[in-house]
Amino acid sequence: MRHRARVAEQSARIEADLASKVKSEFIANMSHELRTPLNTVIGFSKLLTQHHLRRLPDKEIVEYATLIHDAAGHLLSVINDILDISKIQSGKYTLDAREVNVGEILAASVSSFRMMASEAHVDLHFTLAPDLRAIRGDAQKLRQIFTNIISNALKFTPAEGTVDVTARGTGTGGVVISIRDSGVGMTAEEIGIALTPFGQVDGGRSRWREGAGLGLPIAKALVELHGGSLELRSNKGSGTEAIITLPGRDTVSAVESHK
């Protein structure tokens, strides 16, 4: 009994330490995530307001406006992620579930990253099984799931690497989607951190592109709202595979339609 109590106490202490670490990382990361793009917006918009004092070439005006637009878009993305995870954790997140073609949604998600993959010199491959059935789900939320995971795979895959996206049917009418990259990979502990809201495997502030650490937790929560599961398989230095399993439309009884 005493041994069990000690084990339980130790486990609780480890969980508390991890929660404290994640919270500290979140506060530090949010400060950087919000201040950096805000400084961009404030700095370059101020330069534009001084156009009457120093005539700016059209090329510079377009460049400043583009930087402001990108920074504002990043801010909006961070805010939306925070709102999404807050709704999910409070149980107020709902799905607009209906019959959808998951293959078309996945194809559109992959296509949206073609340019990003090309600029990063990463080969993005897509294979879709011809026998996929329609499933019951929320098209917008499914697109968000695929976008979050593909984006994450590309971010952590170095130049000349690969990201392979495949989709196949299951015997029960469901779908299994695999998103495999040849990136840096993760340890088992790092996988746990990556799936924790606001957690980041690398908390270095120089890696702004990693975002708020909400992409994977949101994707996992949305998959589970669809009655499915998200599994990460990875080894340090040998890439990561995200496996999304979505049930068939005839077996989804837990997914409610909110219209």
C-alpha positions in Angstrom: 0.0 0.0 0.0 2.8 2.4 0.9 4.6 1.5 -2.3 1.5 2.3 -4.4 1.0 5.6 -2.5 4.6 6.6 -3.2 4.2 5.7 -6.9 1.0 7.7 -7.1 2.6 10.6 -5.4 5.6 10.5 -7.7 3.3 10.3 -10.8 1.3 13.3 -9.6 4.5 15.3 -9.0 5.8 14.5 -12.5 2.4 15.6 -14.0 2.5 18.8 -12.0 6.1 19.6 -13.0 5.2 19.0 -16.7 2.1 21.2 -16.4 4.2 23.9 -14.8 6.8 23.6 -17.5 4.2 23.8 -20.3 2.6 26.8 -18.7 5.9 28.6 -18.4 6.7 27.8 -22.0 3.3 29.0 -23.1 3.7 32.4 -21.4 7.1 32.9 -22.9 6.0 31.7 -26.3 2.8 33.8 -26.3 4.8 36.9 -25.5 7.0 36.3 -28.5 4.2 35.1 -30.8 2.1 38.3 -30.1 4.9 40.9 -29.8 6.9 40.0 -32.9 4.1 40.4 -35.4 2.6 43.4 -33.5 6.0 45.1 -33.7 6.0 44.4 -37.5 2.5 45.9 -37.9 3.3 49.0 -35.8 6.8 49.6 -37.2 5.9 49.3 -40.9 2.6 51.0 -40.7 4.4 54.0 -39.0 6.7 54.2 -42.0 3.7 54.3 -44.3 2.2 57.1 -42.3 5.4 59.1 -42.9 5.1 58.9 -46.7 4.4 62.6 -46.9 7.7 63.3 -45.2 9.8 60.9 -47.2 8.4 59.7 -50.5 8.5 56.0 -50.6 9.0 54.1 -53.9 6.0 51.9 -54.9 8.1 48.8 -54.4 8.8 49.7 -50.8 5.1 50.5 -50.1 4.1 47.1 -51.5 6.8 45.4 -49.5 5.7 47.1 -46.2 2.0 46.3 -46.9 2.9 42.7 -47.5 4.8 42.4 -44.2 1.9 44.0 -42.4 -0.6 41.6 -44.0 1.5 38.6 -43.2 2.0 39.6 -39.6 -1.7 40.4 -39.1 -2.5 37.0 -40.6 -0.2 35.3 -38.2 -1.8 37.1 -35.2 -5.2 36.1 -36.4 -4.1 32.5 -36.7 -2.7 32.5 -33.1 -5.9 34.1 -31.7 -8.1 31.6 -33.6 -6.1 28.7 -32.3 -6.4 30.0 -28.7 -10.2 30.4 -29.1 -10.5 26.9 -30.7 -8.7 25.1 -27.9 -10.6 27.1 -25.3 -13.9 26.0 -26.8 -12.8 22.4 -27.1 -11.6 22.2 -23.5 -14.8 23.8 -22.2 -16.9 21.3 -24.2 -18.6 24.0 -26.3 -17.2 23.0 -29.6 -19.7 21.6 -32.1 -19.5 20.0 -35.5 -21.6 20.6 -38.6 -21.6 16.9 -39.4 -22.9 15.7 -42.8 -21.8 13.3 -45.6 -18.5 14.5 -47.0 -15.9 13.3 -49.6 -12.8 13.1 -47.4 -10.6 12.4 -50.4 -11.6 15.8 -52.0 -11.0 17.6 -48.8 -7.6 16.0 -48.3 -6.6 16.7 -51.9 -7.5 20.4 -51.5 -5.4 20.6 -48.3 -2.4 19.0 -50.0 -2.7 21.4 -53.0 -2.7 24.4 -50.7 0.8 23.5 -49.6 2.4 22.9 -53.0 4.0 26.3 -53.1 5.2 26.1 -49.5 6.8 22.7 -50.2 8.4 24.0 -53.4 9.9 27.0 -51.6 11.2 24.8 -48.8 12.6 22.3 -51.4 10.6 19.5 -49.9 8.9 16.8 -52.1 5.2 16.6 -51.2 3.6 13.4 -52.4 -0.1 12.5 -52.4 -1.6 9.1 -53.0 -5.4 8.5 -52.8 -7.0 5.1 -52.9 -9.7 4.9 -55.5 -12.2 3.1 -53.3 -12.7 5.7 -50.5 -16.3 6.0 -49.3 -18.0 9.1 -48.1 -17.9 9.6 -44.4 -19.9 11.7 -41.9 -18.0 14.7 -40.7 -17.5 18.5 -40.7 -15.8 19.5 -44.0 -14.3 22.7 -42.5 -12.9 21.0 -39.4 -11.5 18.1 -41.4 -9.7 20.6 -43.6 -8.3 22.2 -40.4 -7.1 18.8 -39.2 -5.3 18.0 -42.4 -3.9 21.6 -42.7 -2.5 21.6 -39.2 -0.7 18.3 -39.6 0.7 18.8 -43.1 1.9 22.2 -42.1 3.6 20.8 -39.1 5.3 18.0 -41.2 6.6 20.6 -43.7 8.0 22.9 -41.0 10.1 20.2 -39.4 11.4 18.6 -42.7 14.7 20.0 -43.9 15.4 20.8 -47.6 15.6 17.8 -49.9 13.3 15.9 -47.5 9.9 14.4 -48.3 6.4 14.5 -46.9 4.1 11.6 -48.0 0.3 11.9 -47.6 -1.8 8.8 -48.3 -5.4 7.8 -47.7 -7.0 4.4 -47.8 -10.3 2.9 -46.9 -11.0 0.5 -44.0 -13.2 -2.6 -44.0 -15.9 -0.8 -42.0 -16.2 2.1 -44.5 -13.8 4.4 -42.6 -10.7 6.1 -43.7 -7.0 5.9 -42.6 -4.8 8.9 -43.5 -1.1 8.8 -43.1 1.1 11.9 -43.2 4.7 10.8 -43.0 7.8 13.1 -43.1 11.5 12.6 -43.2 12.1 15.4 -40.7 13.8 15.7 -37.3 11.6 13.2 -35.5 10.6 13.1 -31.8 11.2 11.0 -28.8 8.2 9.5 -26.9 8.5 12.3 -24.3 8.5 14.9 -27.1 5.4 13.4 -28.7 3.6 13.8 -25.4 4.6 17.5 -25.2 3.6 18.1 -28.9 0.1 16.8 -28.2 -0.2 19.0 -25.1 -2.0 22.3 -25.6 0.6 25.2 -25.7 3.5 22.7 -25.5 6.4 22.9 -28.0 9.2 20.3 -28.5 11.6 23.2 -29.1 10.8 26.3 -27.0 13.5 28.3 -28.6 12.2 31.8 -29.4 14.2 32.0 -32.6 11.8 29.5 -34.1 8.8 31.7 -34.5 7.4 29.7 -37.4 6.5 26.9 -34.9 3.5 28.9 -33.7 1.7 28.7 -30.5 2.0 24.9 -30.1 -1.7 24.3 -30.7 -1.8 22.8 -34.2 -1.5 19.1 -33.1 -3.6 19.3 -30.0 -6.4 21.0 -31.9 -6.1 18.4 -34.7 -6.2 15.5 -32.2 -9.3 17.0 -30.4 -11.1 17.5 -33.7 -10.3 14.0 -34.9 -11.7 12.6 -31.6 -14.9 14.8 -32.0 -15.4 12.9 -35.2 -15.2 9.6 -33.3 -11.7 8.9 -34.7 -8.1 8.8 -33.4 -4.8 10.5 -34.1 -1.6 8.6 -33.4 2.0 9.9 -33.8 4.8 7.4 -34.5 8.3 8.8 -34.5 11.9 8.3 -33.7 14.5 11.0 -33.2 16.3 11.7 -36.4 14.1 9.5 -38.6 10.9 11.5 -39.2 7.4 11.3 -37.9 4.2 9.7 -39.1 0.8 11.0 -38.1 -2.0 8.4 -38.6 -5.6 9.7 -38.6 -8.3 7.1 -38.4 -11.9 8.3 -39.2 -14.9 5.9 -38.8 -17.4 5.1 -41.5 -20.6 7.1 -41.7 -22.7 4.1 -40.6 -20.7 3.6 -37.4 -20.5 7.2 -36.3 -23.1 7.4 -33.6 -21.2 9.8 -31.3 -20.9 12.6 -33.8 -23.9 14.9 -33.6 -25.1 17.3 -36.3 -25.4 20.9 -35.3 -26.9 23.0 -38.1 
